Structures are given as structure tokens and as C-alpha cells.
Amino acid sequence: MTYTGMFFFILPAAVLVWGWRAYRRLRNHEAALRLREEEVERYELARLLERESAEREHAAMLIRMDVSDRWFRHAWPLTQVSLMWAGPPVAVSSAVPAALRYAAGEISRNGITNITCGCTEDAARPLQPGFLWQTVSRVTENGPSFFTDGCGDSIKASVWHRAFGRTLMSDSQARVDIILQVTRHMPVEIFSAWLCCIADQLDEGMTDDGHYDDDSGWGFRILLPDSPGANGSDL
């Protein structure tokens, strides 16, 4: 076979090989594109399902808390503080107002973190013997408000239970419960003024009161051993 004959024999074979390789590269490229498109579709579907799930959860939360989406986005997160003292009934009227005024000063100086109310061992006026006390402060991004109505002066029993649970008392103890709450647009320093107001009312012999408007406000109650609400009897 001459070189010319070999050339005309090899050329078609080379063209076929080149064509086959080009075809395979094209098919591989198309397969890679399809795979990428499928991955993008799966990712977008997952994002869509996740967004729909979040929207359903958000809607369910709004229904559960009985608030509108517009108000939720305006008011939340909420800053909440709950304080509780339990001890001899005589000591409640004398010790708690002083502790509240001490706490008001702490909040003015340091904010709502580490509220001691002067009830620690190294405080200038440590808590009287036989007293139990508890303070809880939190910022809730999506938790329920203490106040379930637009405004008012009456705190529902379910609110006290949510704030304090079933706090048990002995037969010889009285208890003071206090709740404070502001929306994200109100400064927490207002808690100081409210605590002083509650202390004044306790000095005057009041046993319960409260005031709130648009999810900002306060409330307090005194529970004697035989009063409704002691040991969870108001639930």
C-alpha cells in the first residue's frame, strides 16, 4: 500500500475517533449541566419547603399568642423580668419594699443582668433568715407576652403560672410575685421606676395591682398561705 493509500485509510479513522471523542465530551458536558440543574432545583425546592415551613410555624405562633404579624414585628423581642420572695408574712411587708428599691438602683446602674435585690450574703442588707427569693430576667425573641390584652390593670392567673410555675409554699409563708415587661422600643431603665412604685404600694398595704399597655407594664401580688393562688391553687 502506498503512502497515499495509507493516508486515505487513516484519515477517516482519525476523523471517526475525533468525532467520537467530541461526541463523548459533549454528552459528558450535557450530563454535567443536567446534574447541576437538578442540584439547583433540589436546593431551590428545599429552600422553598423550608421557607413554607417557617411561614407556617410563624403563623401558628401568631395564632397561639393572639397577635398580628405587624404588631409582632413592631414589639418583639420582649424584655421580661420576674421576681419572687417567700417568707414569714410579717417580714414580707418590711423586707420586700427595701429589696425592690435596692433592685431599682441595680437596674439603673447595671441593667437587668445579675439582679440581687440586696439579697446576697455580702450585701449591705442581706435577706432576713427564712426567706426564699428568685429573680429571672430574659429577652424573648418569640415567646408570649405576659399581657394578653391590649391594656388593663388585671393580671390573669395563667400569666402568674407561666412566670413562676407551681412554686410551693409552707403553711407559714407568704409570697410576693412581681412581673415586669417592655417591648423593644422601651428602655429597660423604666423597670427602676416601676419597682419603686410597687415598693410604695406595698408600704401602703396593697396586696395586688398592675398596669400595662401595648405589652409594656408591670404587676404584683401578695399570696398568703390560705389565699387563692398559693401552691398553684389558682390554676
C-alpha positions as a Markdown table, in Angstrom:
| # | Residue | x | y | z |
|---|---|---|---|---|
| 1 | Met | 0.0 | 0.0 | 0.0 |
| 2 | Thr | 1.4 | 3.4 | -1.0 |
| 3 | Tyr | 1.6 | 6.3 | 1.4 |
| 4 | Thr | -1.3 | 7.9 | -0.4 |
| 5 | Gly | -3.4 | 4.9 | 0.1 |
| 6 | Met | -2.5 | 4.7 | 3.8 |
| 7 | Phe | -3.4 | 8.4 | 4.2 |
| 8 | Phe | -6.8 | 7.9 | 2.8 |
| 9 | Phe | -7.3 | 4.8 | 5.0 |
| 10 | Ile | -6.1 | 6.5 | 8.2 |
| 11 | Leu | -7.8 | 9.9 | 7.7 |
| 12 | Pro | -11.4 | 8.5 | 8.0 |
| 13 | Ala | -10.4 | 6.5 | 11.1 |
| 14 | Ala | -8.9 | 9.6 | 12.7 |
| 15 | Val | -12.0 | 11.6 | 11.9 |
| 16 | Leu | -14.2 | 9.0 | 13.4 |
| 17 | Val | -12.1 | 8.8 | 16.6 |
| 18 | Trp | -12.1 | 12.6 | 16.8 |
| 19 | Gly | -15.8 | 12.7 | 16.2 |
| 20 | Trp | -16.4 | 10.1 | 18.9 |
| 21 | Arg | -14.3 | 11.9 | 21.4 |
| 22 | Ala | -16.1 | 15.2 | 20.6 |
| 23 | Tyr | -19.4 | 13.4 | 21.0 |
| 24 | Arg | -18.4 | 11.9 | 24.3 |
| 25 | Arg | -17.2 | 15.3 | 25.6 |
| 26 | Leu | -20.5 | 16.9 | 24.5 |
| 27 | Arg | -22.5 | 14.2 | 26.2 |
| 28 | Asn | -20.5 | 14.5 | 29.4 |
| 29 | His | -20.9 | 18.2 | 29.3 |
| 30 | Glu | -24.6 | 17.9 | 28.9 |
| 31 | Ala | -24.8 | 15.3 | 31.7 |
| 32 | Ala | -22.8 | 17.7 | 34.0 |
| 33 | Leu | -25.2 | 20.5 | 33.1 |
| 34 | Arg | -28.2 | 18.4 | 33.8 |
| 35 | Leu | -26.7 | 17.3 | 37.1 |
| 36 | Arg | -26.0 | 20.9 | 38.1 |
| 37 | Glu | -29.5 | 21.9 | 37.1 |
| 38 | Glu | -31.0 | 19.1 | 39.2 |
| 39 | Glu | -28.9 | 20.1 | 42.2 |
| 40 | Val | -30.1 | 23.7 | 41.8 |
| 41 | Glu | -33.7 | 22.6 | 41.5 |
| 42 | Arg | -33.3 | 20.4 | 44.6 |
| 43 | Tyr | -31.7 | 23.3 | 46.5 |
| 44 | Glu | -34.4 | 25.7 | 45.5 |
| 45 | Leu | -37.1 | 23.2 | 46.4 |
| 46 | Ala | -35.5 | 22.6 | 49.8 |
| 47 | Arg | -35.3 | 26.4 | 50.3 |
| 48 | Leu | -39.0 | 26.8 | 49.3 |
| 49 | Leu | -40.1 | 24.0 | 51.6 |
| 50 | Glu | -38.0 | 25.4 | 54.5 |
| 51 | Arg | -39.5 | 28.9 | 53.9 |
| 52 | Glu | -43.0 | 27.5 | 53.7 |
| 53 | Ser | -42.4 | 25.5 | 56.9 |
| 54 | Ala | -41.1 | 28.7 | 58.7 |
| 55 | Glu | -44.1 | 30.7 | 57.5 |
| 56 | Arg | -46.5 | 28.0 | 58.8 |
| 57 | Glu | -44.7 | 27.9 | 62.2 |
| 58 | His | -44.7 | 31.7 | 62.3 |
| 59 | Ala | -48.4 | 31.9 | 61.5 |
| 60 | Ala | -49.1 | 29.2 | 64.2 |
| 61 | Met | -47.1 | 31.1 | 66.7 |
| 62 | Leu | -49.1 | 34.3 | 66.0 |
| 63 | Ile | -52.4 | 32.5 | 66.4 |
| 64 | Arg | -51.1 | 30.9 | 69.6 |
| 65 | Met | -50.1 | 34.3 | 71.0 |
| 66 | Asp | -53.1 | 36.0 | 69.5 |
| 67 | Val | -51.1 | 38.9 | 68.0 |
| 68 | Ser | -50.9 | 40.2 | 64.5 |
| 69 | Asp | -47.8 | 39.9 | 62.4 |
| 70 | Arg | -47.4 | 43.6 | 62.1 |
| 71 | Trp | -47.5 | 44.1 | 65.9 |
| 72 | Phe | -45.2 | 41.1 | 66.5 |
| 73 | Arg | -42.6 | 42.7 | 64.2 |
| 74 | His | -43.0 | 46.0 | 65.9 |
| 75 | Ala | -42.9 | 44.9 | 69.6 |
| 76 | Trp | -40.7 | 41.8 | 69.8 |
| 77 | Pro | -38.3 | 40.9 | 71.2 |
| 78 | Leu | -39.7 | 41.5 | 74.7 |
| 79 | Thr | -37.6 | 42.0 | 77.8 |
| 80 | Gln | -39.2 | 40.3 | 80.8 |
| 81 | Val | -38.3 | 40.2 | 84.5 |
| 82 | Ser | -39.9 | 38.1 | 87.2 |
| 83 | Leu | -39.1 | 38.4 | 90.9 |
| 84 | Met | -40.4 | 36.3 | 93.8 |
| 85 | Trp | -39.9 | 36.4 | 97.6 |
| 86 | Ala | -41.4 | 33.9 | 100.1 |
| 87 | Gly | -41.1 | 34.1 | 103.8 |
| 88 | Pro | -42.8 | 35.0 | 107.1 |
| 89 | Pro | -45.9 | 37.2 | 106.4 |
| 90 | Val | -44.6 | 39.9 | 108.8 |
| 91 | Ala | -41.2 | 40.0 | 107.2 |
| 92 | Val | -42.7 | 40.3 | 103.7 |
| 93 | Ser | -44.1 | 43.8 | 104.3 |
| 94 | Ser | -40.9 | 45.1 | 105.8 |
| 95 | Ala | -38.2 | 43.3 | 103.7 |
| 96 | Val | -39.6 | 43.3 | 100.2 |
| 97 | Pro | -40.1 | 47.0 | 99.7 |
| 98 | Ala | -36.4 | 47.6 | 100.7 |
| 99 | Ala | -35.3 | 44.8 | 98.4 |
| 100 | Leu | -37.3 | 46.4 | 95.5 |
| 101 | Arg | -35.7 | 49.8 | 96.0 |
| 102 | Tyr | -32.3 | 48.1 | 96.1 |
| 103 | Ala | -33.1 | 46.3 | 92.8 |
| 104 | Ala | -34.2 | 49.6 | 91.2 |
| 105 | Gly | -30.8 | 51.0 | 91.9 |
| 106 | Glu | -29.1 | 48.0 | 90.5 |
| 107 | Ile | -31.1 | 48.2 | 87.2 |
| 108 | Ser | -30.3 | 51.9 | 86.9 |
| 109 | Arg | -26.6 | 51.2 | 87.3 |
| 110 | Asn | -26.2 | 47.8 | 85.5 |
| 111 | Gly | -29.3 | 47.0 | 83.5 |
| 112 | Ile | -31.3 | 43.8 | 84.1 |
| 113 | Thr | -28.4 | 41.4 | 84.4 |
| 114 | Asn | -27.5 | 39.9 | 87.8 |
| 115 | Ile | -30.3 | 41.5 | 89.9 |
| 116 | Thr | -29.6 | 40.6 | 93.5 |
| 117 | Cys | -32.1 | 42.9 | 95.3 |
| 118 | Gly | -29.6 | 43.1 | 98.1 |
| 119 | Cys | -30.3 | 39.5 | 99.0 |
| 120 | Thr | -26.8 | 38.1 | 98.8 |
| 121 | Glu | -24.6 | 37.1 | 101.7 |
| 122 | Asp | -22.2 | 40.0 | 101.1 |
| 123 | Ala | -24.9 | 42.7 | 100.6 |
| 124 | Ala | -25.2 | 45.6 | 103.0 |
| 125 | Arg | -28.7 | 44.4 | 104.0 |
| 126 | Pro | -28.8 | 40.6 | 103.5 |
| 127 | Leu | -32.1 | 38.9 | 103.2 |
| 128 | Gln | -33.8 | 38.0 | 106.5 |
| 129 | Pro | -33.4 | 34.4 | 107.7 |
| 130 | Gly | -36.2 | 32.1 | 106.5 |
| 131 | Phe | -36.7 | 34.0 | 103.2 |
| 132 | Leu | -36.5 | 32.4 | 99.8 |
| 133 | Trp | -36.1 | 34.6 | 96.7 |
| 134 | Gln | -35.8 | 34.2 | 92.9 |
| 135 | Thr | -35.2 | 36.6 | 90.1 |
| 136 | Val | -35.3 | 35.8 | 86.4 |
| 137 | Ser | -34.6 | 38.2 | 83.5 |
| 138 | Arg | -34.7 | 37.3 | 79.8 |
| 139 | Val | -35.1 | 38.7 | 76.3 |
| 140 | Thr | -37.5 | 36.6 | 74.4 |
| 141 | Glu | -37.4 | 36.6 | 70.6 |
| 142 | Asn | -40.7 | 34.8 | 70.0 |
| 143 | Gly | -42.1 | 33.9 | 73.5 |
| 144 | Pro | -45.5 | 35.0 | 74.6 |
| 145 | Ser | -46.2 | 38.3 | 76.3 |
| 146 | Phe | -47.1 | 38.5 | 80.0 |
| 147 | Phe | -50.1 | 40.6 | 79.0 |
| 148 | Thr | -52.7 | 39.0 | 76.8 |
| 149 | Asp | -55.0 | 42.1 | 76.4 |
| 150 | Gly | -54.2 | 45.4 | 74.8 |
| 151 | Cys | -54.2 | 47.3 | 78.1 |
| 152 | Gly | -55.5 | 46.9 | 81.6 |
| 153 | Asp | -54.8 | 46.6 | 85.3 |
| 154 | Ser | -55.7 | 42.9 | 85.9 |
| 155 | Ile | -53.1 | 40.1 | 85.6 |
| 156 | Lys | -54.6 | 36.7 | 84.7 |
| 157 | Ala | -53.8 | 33.6 | 86.8 |
| 158 | Ser | -52.3 | 31.9 | 83.8 |
| 159 | Val | -49.7 | 34.7 | 83.5 |
| 160 | Trp | -48.6 | 34.2 | 87.0 |
| 161 | His | -48.3 | 30.4 | 86.4 |
| 162 | Arg | -46.3 | 31.0 | 83.3 |
| 163 | Ala | -43.9 | 33.3 | 85.1 |
| 164 | Phe | -43.4 | 31.3 | 88.3 |
| 165 | Gly | -44.8 | 27.8 | 87.7 |
| 166 | Arg | -46.1 | 25.8 | 90.7 |
| 167 | Thr | -43.9 | 27.4 | 93.4 |
| 168 | Leu | -44.8 | 25.6 | 96.6 |
| 169 | Met | -45.1 | 27.4 | 100.0 |
| 170 | Ser | -45.1 | 26.2 | 103.5 |
| 171 | Asp | -48.2 | 26.9 | 105.7 |
| 172 | Ser | -46.4 | 29.7 | 107.5 |
| 173 | Gln | -45.1 | 31.6 | 104.4 |
| 174 | Ala | -46.4 | 34.5 | 102.4 |
| 175 | Arg | -45.2 | 35.2 | 98.9 |
| 176 | Val | -44.7 | 38.3 | 96.7 |
| 177 | Asp | -44.7 | 37.8 | 92.9 |
| 178 | Ile | -43.7 | 40.6 | 90.5 |
| 179 | Ile | -43.6 | 40.7 | 86.7 |
| 180 | Leu | -42.1 | 43.5 | 84.5 |
| 181 | Gln | -42.1 | 43.7 | 80.7 |
| 182 | Val | -41.2 | 46.1 | 78.0 |
| 183 | Thr | -41.2 | 45.9 | 74.2 |
| 184 | Arg | -38.0 | 46.5 | 72.2 |
| 185 | His | -38.8 | 50.2 | 71.8 |
| 186 | Met | -38.9 | 51.0 | 75.6 |
| 187 | Pro | -35.7 | 51.3 | 77.7 |
| 188 | Val | -35.3 | 48.7 | 80.5 |
| 189 | Glu | -34.4 | 51.6 | 82.9 |
| 190 | Ile | -38.1 | 52.2 | 83.3 |
| 191 | Phe | -38.1 | 49.0 | 85.4 |
| 192 | Ser | -36.4 | 51.0 | 88.2 |
| 193 | Ala | -39.4 | 53.5 | 88.4 |
| 194 | Trp | -41.9 | 50.6 | 88.3 |
| 195 | Leu | -40.1 | 48.8 | 91.1 |
| 196 | Cys | -40.1 | 51.9 | 93.3 |
| 197 | Cys | -43.9 | 52.3 | 92.5 |
| 198 | Ile | -44.5 | 48.7 | 93.6 |
| 199 | Ala | -42.5 | 49.2 | 96.8 |
| 200 | Asp | -44.6 | 52.3 | 97.6 |
| 201 | Gln | -47.8 | 50.3 | 97.1 |
| 202 | Leu | -46.5 | 47.5 | 99.4 |
| 203 | Asp | -45.7 | 50.1 | 102.0 |
| 204 | Glu | -49.3 | 51.4 | 101.8 |
| 205 | Gly | -50.6 | 47.8 | 102.4 |
| 206 | Met | -51.8 | 47.0 | 98.9 |
| 207 | Thr | -51.8 | 43.3 | 98.1 |
| 208 | Asp | -52.1 | 43.3 | 94.3 |
| 209 | Asp | -52.0 | 45.8 | 91.4 |
| 210 | Gly | -50.8 | 46.2 | 87.9 |
| 211 | His | -50.8 | 48.3 | 84.8 |
| 212 | Tyr | -49.9 | 47.5 | 81.2 |
| 213 | Asp | -50.4 | 49.0 | 77.8 |
| 214 | Asp | -49.3 | 47.6 | 74.4 |
| 215 | Asp | -47.2 | 44.7 | 76.0 |
| 216 | Ser | -45.3 | 47.0 | 78.4 |
| 217 | Gly | -46.1 | 47.1 | 82.1 |
| 218 | Trp | -45.9 | 45.6 | 85.5 |
| 219 | Gly | -47.9 | 43.6 | 88.0 |
| 220 | Phe | -47.6 | 42.3 | 91.6 |
| 221 | Arg | -49.5 | 40.2 | 94.0 |
| 222 | Ile | -49.1 | 39.0 | 97.6 |
| 223 | Leu | -50.1 | 35.4 | 98.4 |
| 224 | Leu | -50.8 | 34.5 | 101.9 |
| 225 | Pro | -50.8 | 30.7 | 102.8 |
| 226 | Asp | -54.6 | 30.5 | 102.6 |
| 227 | Ser | -55.2 | 32.8 | 99.6 |
| 228 | Pro | -56.2 | 31.7 | 96.1 |
| 229 | Gly | -53.0 | 31.0 | 94.1 |
| 230 | Ala | -50.9 | 29.7 | 96.9 |
| 231 | Asn | -49.3 | 26.4 | 95.9 |
| 232 | Gly | -50.8 | 26.7 | 92.5 |
| 233 | Ser | -54.5 | 26.6 | 93.7 |
| 234 | Asp | -55.5 | 29.3 | 91.2 |
| 235 | Leu | -54.6 | 27.1 | 88.2 |
